[in-house]
C-alpha cells in the first residue's frame, strides 16, 4: 500500500459498510460532502470538509488507523497515525447501491 505506513497491513481488505451514507449524520439529520470508510470495522463517516467530520471523530474514538475514500470508491486510503495516503489499487470496497447525499 504505502511505504512508511506501519498500519497498511492491518487494514482489512474486505469490510462491510455500516450504512449507505454517513452513519452518524443519518442518525442526527446531518449533512456530508464525501464519505470515508473505516478499513478496520466498516464504519461509514463523513470527510473533514463536512460539517461534523465523523470519519475523523471515529478515528479519535477507536484508534482505527486507515480509512478509504468511499464516495464513490476512489482507490485511495489515508492512515491517520502516519499521516500518509495509501494506494488501494483494486482493493476498494464496492458500494451497495447509490448512496444518498446528505445535502
C-alpha positions as CSV (number, residue, x, y, z in Angstrom):
1,X,0.0,0.0,0.0
2,X,2.3,2.8,1.1
3,X,6.0,2.8,2.1
4,X,6.5,4.1,5.6
5,X,2.9,3.3,6.8
6,X,3.1,0.9,9.7
7,X,-0.7,0.3,9.6
8,X,-1.3,-0.5,5.9
9,X,-1.0,-4.3,6.5
10,X,-3.6,-4.1,9.3
11,X,-6.2,-2.6,7.0
12,X,-8.8,-5.3,6.4
13,X,-9.3,-5.9,2.7
14,X,-13.0,-6.7,2.9
15,X,-15.2,-4.8,5.4
16,X,-19.0,-4.5,5.4
17,X,-20.0,-0.8,5.3
18,X,-22.1,0.2,8.3
19,X,-24.5,2.4,6.3
20,X,-25.3,3.8,2.9
21,X,-24.3,7.3,3.9
22,X,-22.5,8.8,6.9
23,X,-23.8,6.6,9.7
24,X,-23.7,9.4,12.3
25,X,-25.2,12.1,10.1
26,X,-28.1,9.8,9.2
27,X,-28.8,9.5,13.0
28,X,-28.8,13.2,13.6
29,X,-30.1,14.5,10.3
30,X,-26.7,15.9,9.4
31,X,-25.2,16.7,6.0
32,X,-22.0,15.5,4.4
33,X,-19.9,16.1,1.3
34,X,-17.9,12.9,0.9
35,X,-17.8,9.6,2.6
36,X,-14.9,7.7,4.3
37,X,-14.9,4.0,5.1
38,X,-13.0,2.6,8.1
39,X,-10.9,-0.3,6.9
40,X,-10.9,-1.9,10.3
41,X,-14.7,-2.1,11.1
42,X,-16.6,-0.7,8.2
43,X,-17.9,2.5,9.9
44,X,-19.0,5.0,7.2
45,X,-18.3,8.6,8.2
46,X,-18.2,12.0,6.6
47,X,-15.0,13.7,5.4
48,X,-13.2,16.6,7.1
49,X,-14.8,19.1,4.7
50,X,-18.2,18.0,6.0
51,X,-19.7,20.0,9.0
52,X,-19.4,17.1,11.5
53,X,-16.2,15.3,10.4
54,X,-17.4,12.0,11.6
55,X,-14.7,9.8,10.0
56,X,-12.0,11.7,12.0
57,X,-14.1,11.5,15.1
58,X,-14.4,7.8,14.6
59,X,-10.6,7.5,14.4
60,X,-10.2,9.5,17.7
61,X,-12.8,7.3,19.4
62,X,-11.5,4.0,18.2
63,X,-7.9,4.4,17.1
64,X,-8.7,2.6,13.8
65,X,-6.0,4.0,11.7
66,X,-6.9,3.5,8.0
67,X,-9.9,4.9,6.0
68,X,-10.8,4.6,2.4
69,X,-12.2,7.3,0.1
70,X,-15.7,5.8,-0.4
71,X,-17.9,8.3,-2.3
72,X,-17.5,6.8,-4.9
73,X,-14.7,4.3,-4.3
74,X,-11.7,6.3,-5.1
75,X,-8.8,3.9,-4.9
76,X,-7.0,5.7,-2.1
77,X,-6.8,5.3,1.6
78,X,-5.4,7.5,4.5
79,X,-3.6,6.5,7.6
80,X,-4.4,8.9,10.4
81,X,-1.5,7.8,12.5
82,X,1.3,8.0,9.9
83,X,-0.5,10.8,8.0
84,X,0.1,9.1,4.7
85,X,-2.0,8.4,1.6
86,X,-2.3,4.8,0.6
87,X,-2.8,3.4,-2.9
88,X,-5.5,0.8,-2.5
89,X,-5.3,-0.3,-6.2
90,X,-8.1,-2.8,-6.8
91,X,-8.8,-3.4,-3.1
92,X,-11.6,-0.8,-2.9
93,X,-14.9,-1.6,-1.2
94,X,-17.8,-1.7,-3.6
95,X,-20.9,0.4,-2.7
96,X,-24.2,-1.2,-2.0
97,X,-26.3,0.8,-4.4
98,X,-26.5,4.5,-4.6
99,X,-25.5,6.4,-1.5
100,X,-27.9,9.3,-0.8
101,X,-26.1,12.6,-0.3
102,X,-26.6,14.4,3.0
103,X,-27.3,17.7,1.2
